[in-house]
Amino acid sequence: QVQLVESGGGSVQAGGSLRLSCTTSGRTLMSNSMGWFRRTPGKEREFVAAISWIGGSTYYADSVKGRFTISRDNGMNILYLQMNNLKFGDTAVYYCAARPAYASGISYSGDDYDYWGQGAQVTVSS
């Protein structure tokens, strides 16, 4: 059974930085493309960033491009999301997710991810 656990959330002032981590257990996810999503009350789940398992290509939502960086440490089974220059609109619960093993490419739709963490709250004050 694959488990994903996020950590590193918290409260920060606008302009600040946070780094989210997603630790995986159960089995290695080296062959799984992975992503970060976020949700705010009253809004649908939103794609934030993804990284493919082949070549490590990265993809970002326009709203975070240039400010957020997704990366992964396959040896440690950890997925990261470095968030810089945070804005009030980044306030949300952030979820890491993994696609099925060997699924080609990444996806911007949460429906294409099989495994999810429990979420980490990020609060940005203006």
Accessible surface in RSA format (square Angstrom, percent):
REM  Atomic radii and reference values for relative SASA: ProtOr
REM  Chains: A
REM  Algorithm: Lee & Richards
REM  Probe-radius: 1.40
REM  Slices: 20
REM RES _ NUM      All-atoms   Total-Side   Main-Chain    Non-polar    All polar
REM                ABS   REL    ABS   REL    ABS   REL    ABS   REL    ABS   REL
RES GLN A   1   185.26 103.6 126.99  92.8  58.26 138.7  54.14 115.2 131.11  99.4
RES VAL A   2    13.85   9.1   4.19   3.8   9.66  23.3   4.19   3.6   9.66  26.2
RES GLN A   3   108.91  60.9 104.99  76.7   3.92   9.3  21.38  45.5  87.53  66.4
RES LEU A   4     8.86   4.9   0.39   0.3   8.48  21.3   0.39   0.3   8.48  22.8
RES VAL A   5    79.14  52.1  78.29  70.9   0.85   2.0  78.29  68.0   0.85   2.3
RES GLU A   6     7.43   4.3   0.00   0.0   7.43  17.7   0.00   0.0   7.43   6.1
RES SER A   7    60.05  50.7  53.54  71.5   6.51  15.0  43.33  92.3  16.73  23.4
RES GLY A   8    39.06  48.2   0.00   N/A  39.06  48.2  25.59  70.2  13.47  30.2
RES GLY A   9    33.27  41.0   0.00   N/A  33.27  41.0   5.36  14.7  27.91  62.5
RES GLY A  10    29.32  36.2   0.00   N/A  29.32  36.2  29.11  79.9   0.21   0.5
RES SER A  11    95.61  80.8  64.58  86.2  31.02  71.5  38.13  81.2  57.48  80.5
RES VAL A  12    30.66  20.2  21.27  19.3   9.39  22.6  29.49  25.6   1.17   3.2
RES GLN A  13   135.98  76.0 133.53  97.6   2.45   5.8  37.08  78.9  98.90  75.0
RES ALA A  14    53.17  48.9  30.09  46.4  23.09  52.5  30.46  42.9  22.72  60.2
RES GLY A  15    48.75  60.1   0.00   N/A  48.75  60.1  22.75  62.4  25.99  58.2
RES GLY A  16    22.19  27.4   0.00   N/A  22.19  27.4  21.15  58.0   1.04   2.3
RES SER A  17    58.88  49.8  39.17  52.3  19.70  45.4  22.89  48.8  35.99  50.4
RES LEU A  18    34.92  19.4  29.89  21.4   5.03  12.7  34.92  24.5   0.00   0.0
RES ARG A  19   128.23  53.8 114.54  58.4  13.69  32.6  24.54  33.5 103.69  62.8
RES LEU A  20     0.00   0.0   0.00   0.0   0.00   0.0   0.00   0.0   0.00   0.0
RES SER A  21    19.96  16.9  19.96  26.6   0.00   0.0   7.61  16.2  12.35  17.3
RES CYS A  22     0.00   0.0   0.00   0.0   0.00   0.0   0.00   0.0   0.00   0.0
RES THR A  23    62.02  44.1  60.98  61.8   1.04   2.5  44.77  60.1  17.25  26.1
RES THR A  24     9.77   6.9   2.04   2.1   7.73  18.4   2.01   2.7   7.76  11.7
RES SER A  25    53.43  45.1  47.44  63.3   5.99  13.8  44.60  95.0   8.82  12.4
RES GLY A  26    61.12  75.4   0.00   N/A  61.12  75.4  20.76  57.0  40.36  90.4
RES ARG A  27    98.59  41.4  84.88  43.3  13.70  32.6  67.73  92.6  30.85  18.7
RES THR A  28    68.39  48.6  61.68  62.5   6.72  16.0  60.98  81.9   7.42  11.2
RES LEU A  29     4.05   2.3   3.15   2.3   0.90   2.3   4.01   2.8   0.04   0.1
RES MET A  30    98.83  51.2  93.33  61.8   5.49  13.1  66.47  56.5  32.36  42.9
RES SER A  31    25.36  21.4  24.35  32.5   1.01   2.3   6.14  13.1  19.21  26.9
RES ASN A  32     0.06   0.0   0.06   0.1   0.00   0.0   0.00   0.0   0.06   0.1
RES SER A  33     0.33   0.3   0.00   0.0   0.33   0.7   0.00   0.0   0.33   0.5
RES MET A  34     4.81   2.5   4.81   3.2   0.00   0.0   0.00   0.0   4.81   6.4
RES GLY A  35     0.00   0.0   0.00   N/A   0.00   0.0   0.00   0.0   0.00   0.0
RES TRP A  36     0.00   0.0   0.00   0.0   0.00   0.0   0.00   0.0   0.00   0.0
RES PHE A  37     2.25   1.1   2.25   1.4   0.00   0.0   2.25   1.4   0.00   0.0
RES ARG A  38    14.21   6.0  14.07   7.2   0.15   0.3   1.49   2.0  12.72   7.7
RES ARG A  39   101.39  42.6  98.27  50.1   3.11   7.4  33.36  45.6  68.03  41.2
RES THR A  40    30.21  21.5  28.27  28.7   1.94   4.6  27.20  36.5   3.01   4.6
RES PRO A  41   135.56  98.8 105.97  96.6  29.59 107.6 117.31  96.9  18.25 113.4
RES GLY A  42    91.18 112.4   0.00   N/A  91.18 112.4  44.69 122.6  46.49 104.1
RES LYS A  43   145.43  70.9 131.00  80.4  14.43  34.4  82.03  73.8  63.40  67.5
RES GLU A  44   153.89  88.4 140.63 106.4  13.27  31.6  57.03 110.3  96.87  79.1
RES ARG A  45    83.48  35.1  59.41  30.3  24.07  57.3   8.46  11.6  75.02  45.5
RES GLU A  46    71.12  40.8  66.92  50.6   4.19  10.0  32.79  63.4  38.32  31.3
RES PHE A  47    20.97  10.5  13.62   8.4   7.35  19.1  13.62   8.3   7.35  21.0
RES VAL A  48     0.52   0.3   0.38   0.3   0.14   0.3   0.52   0.5   0.00   0.0
RES ALA A  49     0.00   0.0   0.00   0.0   0.00   0.0   0.00   0.0   0.00   0.0
RES ALA A  50     0.00   0.0   0.00   0.0   0.00   0.0   0.00   0.0   0.00   0.0
RES ILE A  51     9.17   5.2   9.17   6.8   0.00   0.0   9.17   6.6   0.00   0.0
RES SER A  52     9.18   7.8   8.72  11.6   0.46   1.1   8.72  18.6   0.46   0.6
RES TRP A  53    71.03  28.5  50.90  24.6  20.13  47.3  52.23  27.9  18.80  30.5
RES ILE A  54   112.28  63.9 102.27  76.2  10.01  24.1 105.48  76.0   6.80  18.5
RES GLY A  55    80.62  99.4   0.00   N/A  80.62  99.4  40.14 110.1  40.48  90.7
RES GLY A  56    32.16  39.7   0.00   N/A  32.16  39.7  16.25  44.6  15.92  35.6
RES SER A  57    53.89  45.5  44.64  59.6   9.25  21.3  20.51  43.7  33.38  46.8
RES THR A  58    58.35  41.5  36.23  36.7  22.12  52.7  12.95  17.4  45.39  68.6
RES TYR A  59    79.79  37.3  75.06  42.7   4.73  12.3  47.71  35.9  32.08  39.5
RES TYR A  60    43.94  20.5  30.62  17.4  13.32  34.7  25.40  19.1  18.54  22.9
RES ALA A  61    19.91  18.3  12.51  19.3   7.39  16.8  19.91  28.0   0.00   0.0
RES ASP A  62   123.66  86.6 100.03  99.6  23.63  55.9  38.61  90.9  85.04  84.8
RES SER A  63    58.82  49.7  36.06  48.1  22.75  52.4  48.14 102.5  10.67  15.0
RES VAL A  64     0.33   0.2   0.33   0.3   0.00   0.0   0.33   0.3   0.00   0.0
RES LYS A  65   121.63  59.3 102.12  62.7  19.51  46.5  63.24  56.9  58.39  62.2
RES GLY A  66    81.73 100.8   0.00   N/A  81.73 100.8  43.10 118.3  38.63  86.5
RES ARG A  67    26.65  11.2  21.64  11.0   5.01  11.9  20.11  27.5   6.54   4.0
RES PHE A  68     5.60   2.8   0.00   0.0   5.60  14.6   0.00   0.0   5.60  16.0
RES THR A  69    71.11  50.6  70.47  71.4   0.64   1.5  43.26  58.1  27.85  42.1
RES ILE A  70     3.74   2.1   0.00   0.0   3.74   9.0   0.00   0.0   3.74  10.2
RES SER A  71    47.43  40.1  46.35  61.9   1.09   2.5  32.85  69.9  14.59  20.4
RES ARG A  72    45.59  19.1  18.49   9.4  27.10  64.5  14.83  20.3  30.76  18.6
RES ASP A  73    54.09  37.9  48.91  48.7   5.18  12.3  14.39  33.9  39.71  39.6
RES ASN A  74    58.09  40.1  48.15  46.5   9.94  23.9  12.11  29.1  45.98  44.4
RES GLY A  75    74.20  91.5   0.00   N/A  74.20  91.5  39.60 108.7  34.60  77.5
RES MET A  76   125.41  64.9 110.51  73.1  14.90  35.5  82.39  70.0  43.02  57.0
RES ASN A  77    40.54  28.0  34.37  33.2   6.18  14.9   9.05  21.8  31.50  30.4
RES ILE A  78    32.29  18.4  28.45  21.2   3.84   9.3  30.03  21.6   2.27   6.2
RES LEU A  79     0.94   0.5   0.52   0.4   0.42   1.1   0.52   0.4   0.42   1.1
RES TYR A  80    38.34  17.9  38.34  21.8   0.00   0.0  18.36  13.8  19.98  24.6
RES LEU A  81     0.00   0.0   0.00   0.0   0.00   0.0   0.00   0.0   0.00   0.0
RES GLN A  82    55.81  31.2  55.70  40.7   0.10   0.2  27.37  58.3  28.44  21.6
RES MET A  83     0.00   0.0   0.00   0.0   0.00   0.0   0.00   0.0   0.00   0.0
RES ASN A  84    61.66  42.5  61.66  59.6   0.00   0.0  18.33  44.1  43.33  41.9
RES ASN A  85    79.79  55.0  76.33  73.8   3.46   8.3  20.07  48.3  59.72  57.7
RES LEU A  86     1.17   0.7   0.00   0.0   1.17   2.9   0.00   0.0   1.17   3.1
RES LYS A  87   107.29  52.3 105.70  64.9   1.59   3.8  58.30  52.5  48.98  52.2
RES PHE A  88   132.48  66.3 128.11  79.3   4.37  11.4 128.11  77.7   4.37  12.5
RES GLY A  89    59.59  73.5   0.00   N/A  59.59  73.5  39.81 109.3  19.78  44.3
RES ASP A  90     3.01   2.1   2.99   3.0   0.02   0.0   0.00   0.0   3.01   3.0
RES THR A  91    35.02  24.9  32.88  33.3   2.14   5.1  32.75  44.0   2.27   3.4
RES ALA A  92     2.60   2.4   0.07   0.1   2.52   5.7   2.60   3.7   0.00   0.0
RES VAL A  93    41.67  27.4  41.56  37.6   0.11   0.3  41.56  36.1   0.11   0.3
RES TYR A  94     0.00   0.0   0.00   0.0   0.00   0.0   0.00   0.0   0.00   0.0
RES TYR A  95    49.21  23.0  49.21  28.0   0.00   0.0  22.03  16.6  27.18  33.5
RES CYS A  96     0.00   0.0   0.00   0.0   0.00   0.0   0.00   0.0   0.00   0.0
RES ALA A  97     0.00   0.0   0.00   0.0   0.00   0.0   0.00   0.0   0.00   0.0
RES ALA A  98     0.00   0.0   0.00   0.0   0.00   0.0   0.00   0.0   0.00   0.0
RES ARG A  99    34.33  14.4  34.33  17.5   0.00   0.0   0.00   0.0  34.33  20.8
RES PRO A 100    46.31  33.8  44.38  40.5   1.93   7.0  46.31  38.2   0.00   0.0
RES ALA A 101    39.62  36.4  20.72  32.0  18.90  43.0  20.72  29.2  18.90  50.1
RES TYR A 102   147.52  68.9 128.94  73.4  18.58  48.3  88.86  66.8  58.66  72.3
RES ALA A 103    21.03  19.3   9.64  14.9  11.39  25.9  20.97  29.5   0.06   0.2
RES SER A 104    97.74  82.6  81.31 108.5  16.43  37.9  48.19 102.6  49.56  69.4
RES GLY A 105    38.40  47.3   0.00   N/A  38.40  47.3  30.14  82.7   8.25  18.5
RES ILE A 106    27.86  15.9   7.01   5.2  20.84  50.2   7.01   5.0  20.84  56.6
RES SER A 107    13.21  11.2   9.12  12.2   4.09   9.4   8.89  18.9   4.31   6.0
RES TYR A 108   130.18  60.8 116.36  66.2  13.82  36.0  91.21  68.5  38.97  48.0
RES SER A 109    48.39  40.9  41.46  55.3   6.93  16.0  36.34  77.4  12.05  16.9
RES GLY A 110     8.26  10.2   0.00   N/A   8.26  10.2   0.00   0.0   8.26  18.5
RES ASP A 111   123.70  86.6  91.39  91.0  32.31  76.4  31.51  74.2  92.18  91.9
RES ASP A 112    59.11  41.4  51.87  51.6   7.24  17.1   7.08  16.7  52.03  51.9
RES TYR A 113     9.61   4.5   0.00   0.0   9.61  25.0   0.00   0.0   9.61  11.9
RES ASP A 114    86.33  60.5  56.65  56.4  29.68  70.2  13.60  32.0  72.73  72.5
RES TYR A 115    58.89  27.5  55.86  31.8   3.03   7.9  28.36  21.3  30.53  37.6
RES TRP A 116    78.40  31.5  50.71  24.5  27.69  65.0  42.32  22.6  36.08  58.5
RES GLY A 117     8.95  11.0   0.00   N/A   8.95  11.0   1.38   3.8   7.57  17.0
RES GLN A 118   114.38  64.0  82.42  60.2  31.97  76.1  72.72 154.8  41.66  31.6
RES GLY A 119    12.50  15.4   0.00   N/A  12.50  15.4   0.62   1.7  11.88  26.6
RES ALA A 120    11.23  10.3   5.29   8.2   5.93  13.5  11.23  15.8   0.00   0.0
RES GLN A 121    89.12  49.8  78.91  57.7  10.20  24.3  49.57 105.5  39.54  30.0
RES VAL A 122     0.00   0.0   0.00   0.0   0.00   0.0   0.00   0.0   0.00   0.0
RES THR A 123    51.30  36.5  51.04  51.7   0.25   0.6  39.92  53.6  11.37  17.2
RES VAL A 124     0.81   0.5   0.00   0.0   0.81   1.9   0.00   0.0   0.81   2.2
RES SER A 125    53.25  45.0  49.38  65.9   3.87   8.9  43.30  92.2   9.95  13.9
RES SER A 126   122.33 103.4  62.82  83.8  59.50 137.1  53.55 114.0  68.78  96.4
END  Absolute sums over single chains surface
CHAIN  1 A     6273.0       4623.7       1649.4       3323.2       2949.8
END  Absolute sums over all chains
TOTAL          6273.0       4623.7       1649.4       3323.2       2949.8
